Amino acid sequence: MSSHFSNVGPRRLHRSELAVPATSDKFFHKAAAGVADVVFLDLEDAVAPARKIEARASAIAALGSVDWGRKTMAVRVNALDTAWGVRDVIEVVTQAPRLDLVLLPKASSPADVAFIDTLIGGIERELGRQKRIGIEVLIETTLGVANVEAIAASSPRLEAMIFGVGDYSIELGTCGEQIGASDPRYAVLAGDRAGARWRHPGDQYHFALARMANACRAYGLRAIDGPFANFGDPEAYRASAERGAALGCEGKWAIHPSQIALANEVFSPPARRVAWARDILAEIERANRDGAGAFGRDGVLIDMAVEKIARSVLVRAELVETAAAAS
């Protein structure tokens, strides 16, 4: 029977995660000056095979020379079944003290994460590193979705899971022309008793994203929604981000700087909700002093479950406020 871990890693604000190709030096300082909570330097999909070694060296140099401030910094290594993946991990962990997370693509089994954990741990012990490197993984294969709970429980070093909608939809055989966009075919023909009929759209990614988010919550990980390729359609990006938030995600990828502010907004509690949480907690405290565990407020039942909701809102707001004060 395998061991199950509940993550106790650092609390990180992870509303937005910006993708930066490691071969594009001109983007490094722009990303550092931006407002993304997390930045990952990409050695995988954004880099042609002939430039993989160059990209690795560029990422290591950028982590050491660019002032990234308080951002969480990650490197997306190549998959373990490629010619570069293992060496990517060894080199960036060995040579980049600023590194916070290794982003592993195509995580399909607990063994993938356990292998990376062992590799990172050995390097940390060899170098005497006091700062523990975390892991985030992309769930972007059908096998990864099938094993997502076991992957979530695979390592105490694992911090976050990201839904890789592009590769997942390709493997599933349902990918359209725009990664992350809804498929108009996924609809049911609805109707009423008068005979009117219309197509009622659905979300073909609901199952996979919801399952990943549930696994993350079960094991104390951050659930992050993946990319939305059409950066020229901010309304559609916002809708995609709100869908992820409604399913339990706490952040989303940004493949273009214009998407960062939208993600930060969607995954931050609005001022009205923070005010509601503070008011609710004050009312609950008064009710408890009077011996009441539950009461009505504007026709709505308020009990101790609502207190948990309010406190979670304030914890999230505190993270956001701390990040804003530090920027």
C-alpha positions in Angstrom: 0.0 0.0 0.0 1.5 3.4 -1.0 2.0 6.2 1.4 -0.4 9.2 1.2 1.0 12.7 1.9 -0.8 15.8 2.9 1.2 18.8 1.6 2.7 21.1 4.2 4.7 23.2 1.8 4.9 27.0 1.8 1.8 29.1 1.3 2.1 30.7 -2.0 -0.2 33.1 -3.8 -0.8 31.4 -7.2 -3.5 33.4 -9.0 -1.5 33.8 -12.2 1.3 31.8 -13.7 3.0 33.4 -16.7 4.7 31.3 -19.4 8.0 32.7 -20.6 10.0 30.9 -23.4 13.5 30.3 -22.0 15.0 31.3 -25.4 13.4 34.8 -25.4 15.8 36.9 -23.3 13.8 40.1 -24.1 10.9 38.8 -22.1 12.7 38.0 -18.9 12.9 41.6 -17.5 9.3 42.3 -18.7 8.1 39.2 -16.8 10.1 40.2 -13.7 8.5 43.7 -13.7 5.0 42.3 -14.3 2.4 41.3 -11.7 2.2 37.6 -12.2 2.4 35.6 -8.9 4.3 32.8 -10.5 6.6 32.8 -13.6 7.8 29.7 -15.3 10.7 29.6 -17.8 9.8 27.1 -20.4 12.2 24.5 -21.8 9.5 22.3 -23.3 6.8 23.2 -25.8 8.0 26.8 -26.5 11.5 25.6 -27.5 12.5 23.9 -30.7 14.5 20.6 -30.3 17.6 22.2 -31.8 17.6 24.9 -29.0 16.9 22.7 -26.0 20.4 22.9 -24.5 20.7 26.6 -25.2 17.3 27.2 -23.5 18.4 25.3 -20.4 21.5 27.5 -20.1 19.5 30.6 -20.7 17.0 29.7 -18.0 19.7 29.1 -15.5 21.4 32.4 -16.3 18.2 34.3 -16.1 17.3 32.9 -12.7 20.7 34.0 -11.4 21.0 37.4 -13.0 17.4 38.9 -13.2 15.8 40.5 -10.2 12.6 38.5 -9.9 11.6 40.1 -6.6 9.2 38.0 -4.5 7.8 36.0 -7.4 7.6 32.3 -7.3 10.0 31.0 -10.0 9.6 27.7 -11.8 11.2 26.0 -14.8 9.2 23.7 -17.0 11.6 20.9 -17.8 11.1 18.5 -20.7 9.2 15.3 -20.1 11.0 12.4 -18.5 10.8 10.3 -21.6 12.7 12.8 -23.7 16.5 13.2 -24.3 16.5 16.3 -22.1 14.2 15.9 -19.2 16.4 14.3 -16.5 19.4 16.5 -17.4 17.1 19.6 -17.2 16.2 18.8 -13.6 19.8 18.1 -12.6 21.2 21.2 -14.1 18.5 23.7 -13.0 18.4 22.4 -9.5 22.2 22.3 -9.2 22.9 25.7 -10.8 19.9 27.9 -9.9 19.6 28.7 -6.2 16.7 31.1 -7.0 14.6 28.2 -8.3 11.4 27.6 -6.3 9.6 24.9 -8.3 10.3 22.3 -10.9 7.3 22.1 -13.3 7.0 18.5 -14.6 5.0 18.1 -17.8 3.0 15.0 -18.7 2.8 13.6 -15.2 1.0 10.3 -15.7 1.8 8.2 -12.6 2.9 8.6 -9.0 6.3 7.1 -10.1 6.9 10.2 -12.3 6.7 12.5 -9.3 8.5 10.1 -6.9 11.4 10.0 -9.4 11.7 13.8 -9.6 11.4 14.0 -5.8 14.2 11.6 -5.3 16.4 13.3 -7.9 15.9 16.8 -6.3 16.4 15.5 -2.8 19.7 13.9 -3.7 20.9 17.1 -5.3 19.8 19.2 -2.2 21.7 16.8 0.1 24.8 16.9 -2.1 24.9 20.7 -2.2 23.7 21.2 1.4 20.8 23.3 0.1 18.6 24.6 2.9 15.8 25.9 0.6 13.5 23.0 -0.4 12.6 22.9 -4.1 8.9 22.2 -4.7 7.3 20.4 -7.6 4.3 21.3 -9.7 2.9 18.9 -12.3 0.9 19.2 -15.5 -2.0 16.8 -15.7 -2.3 16.7 -19.4 -2.6 13.0 -20.4 -5.6 10.7 -20.2 -3.5 8.4 -17.9 -2.7 11.4 -15.7 -6.4 12.1 -15.3 -7.0 8.4 -14.6 -4.3 8.5 -11.9 -4.8 12.0 -10.6 -5.6 11.1 -7.0 -2.6 8.8 -6.7 -0.4 11.5 -8.3 -1.7 14.0 -5.8 -0.7 11.7 -2.9 2.7 10.8 -4.4 5.1 13.2 -2.7 5.3 15.8 0.2 7.3 18.0 -2.2 4.4 18.3 -4.6 2.7 21.7 -4.3 0.4 22.2 -7.3 -1.3 20.6 -10.2 -2.1 22.3 -13.5 -4.7 21.2 -16.0 -2.9 20.9 -19.3 -5.9 21.3 -21.5 -4.0 21.3 -24.8 -2.2 18.0 -24.7 -5.1 16.4 -22.8 -7.6 17.3 -25.5 -5.2 16.2 -28.2 -4.7 12.8 -26.6 -8.4 12.5 -26.0 -9.0 13.3 -29.7 -11.2 16.4 -29.1 -8.8 19.3 -29.7 -10.1 22.2 -31.7 -8.2 25.0 -33.3 -7.9 27.1 -30.1 -6.5 25.5 -27.0 -8.8 26.0 -24.0 -11.8 27.1 -26.0 -15.2 25.4 -25.7 -16.3 23.0 -28.3 -19.7 24.0 -29.9 -20.4 20.3 -30.5 -20.6 19.6 -26.8 -24.3 20.5 -26.4 -27.6 18.9 -25.9 -30.8 19.6 -27.9 -33.1 21.1 -25.3 -36.8 22.0 -25.8 -40.0 23.1 -24.1 -43.5 21.9 -24.2 -44.5 24.4 -26.8 -42.1 22.7 -29.3 -39.3 25.3 -29.2 -35.9 23.7 -29.5 -32.4 25.0 -28.9 -28.8 23.8 -28.3 -27.8 24.0 -24.7 -23.9 24.2 -24.5 -21.8 22.4 -21.9 -18.2 22.3 -20.8 -16.3 19.3 -22.2 -13.4 19.8 -19.8 -15.6 19.8 -16.6 -14.9 16.2 -15.7 -11.1 16.3 -15.9 -10.7 19.8 -14.3 -13.2 19.0 -11.5 -11.5 15.7 -10.8 -8.1 17.3 -10.6 -9.3 20.1 -8.4 -10.9 17.6 -6.0 -7.7 15.6 -5.8 -5.8 18.8 -5.0 -8.1 19.8 -2.2 -8.0 16.3 -0.8 -4.2 16.3 -0.5 -3.5 20.0 0.2 -2.3 21.1 -3.2 -3.0 24.1 -5.3 -5.3 23.5 -8.3 -4.4 25.7 -11.3 -6.4 25.9 -14.5 -4.3 25.7 -17.7 -3.8 27.8 -20.8 -6.3 29.7 -22.9 -4.6 30.3 -26.3 -6.8 33.1 -27.7 -5.2 36.0 -25.8 -7.0 38.4 -28.1 -10.3 37.5 -26.5 -10.2 38.7 -22.8 -13.9 38.1 -22.3 -13.5 34.4 -23.2 -10.3 34.2 -21.0 -12.2 35.6 -18.0 -15.1 33.2 -18.6 -12.6 30.3 -18.6 -10.9 31.6 -15.4 -14.3 32.0 -13.7 -15.2 28.4 -14.6 -12.0 27.2 -13.0 -12.6 29.3 -9.9 -16.1 27.9 -9.6 -14.7 24.3 -9.7 -12.1 25.0 -7.0 -9.0 26.2 -8.8 -7.1 29.1 -7.2 -5.2 30.3 -10.3 -4.8 30.1 -14.0 -2.0 30.1 -16.6 -1.3 33.2 -18.6 0.3 32.6 -22.0 0.4 36.4 -22.7 1.0 39.3 -20.3 -2.4 40.7 -21.1 -4.0 37.8 -19.3 -2.2 38.3 -16.0 -4.4 41.1 -14.5 -7.5 39.2 -15.5 -6.3 36.0 -13.6 -5.3 38.1 -10.6 -8.7 39.7 -10.5 -10.8 36.5 -10.9 -8.8 34.6 -8.2 -8.8 37.5 -5.7 -11.8 37.9 -3.4 -13.6 41.1 -4.4 -13.9 43.9 -1.8 -17.6 43.2 -1.3 -17.0 39.6 -0.4 -14.2 40.5 2.0 -16.6 43.0 3.7 -19.3 40.3 3.8 -16.9 37.9 5.5 -15.9 40.4 8.2 -19.6 41.3 8.8 -20.6 37.7 9.1 -17.8 36.8 11.5 -18.8 39.8 13.7 -22.4 38.7 13.7 -21.5 35.1 14.5 -19.3 36.2 17.4 -22.2 38.2 18.8 -24.6 35.3 18.3 -22.2 32.9 20.0 -21.9 35.2 23.0 -25.7 35.0 23.3 -25.6 31.2 23.1 -26.8 30.9 19.5 -25.0 28.7 17.0 -27.2 29.7 14.1 -29.4 32.6 13.1 -31.2 34.1 10.1 -29.8 37.0 8.1 -31.9 38.5 5.4 -33.8 35.2 5.1 -30.6 33.1 4.9 -29.4 30.7 7.5 -26.0 31.6 9.0 -24.3 28.8 11.0 -20.8 27.5 11.8 -20.3 26.3 8.2 -20.7 29.8 7.0 -18.1 30.9 9.5 -15.6 28.5 7.8 -16.5 30.1 4.4 -15.9 33.6 5.8 -12.6 32.7 7.4 -11.4 31.1 4.1 -12.2 34.4 2.3 -10.2 36.4 4.8 -7.2 34.0 4.6 -7.2 34.5 0.8 -7.6 38.2 1.1 -4.6 38.4 3.5 -2.4 36.6 1.0 -3.4 39.0 -1.7 -2.9 42.1 0.6 0.5 40.8 1.7 1.6 40.3 -1.9 0.4 43.8 -2.9 2.2 45.4 0.0 5.5 43.6 -1.0 5.4 44.6 -4.6 
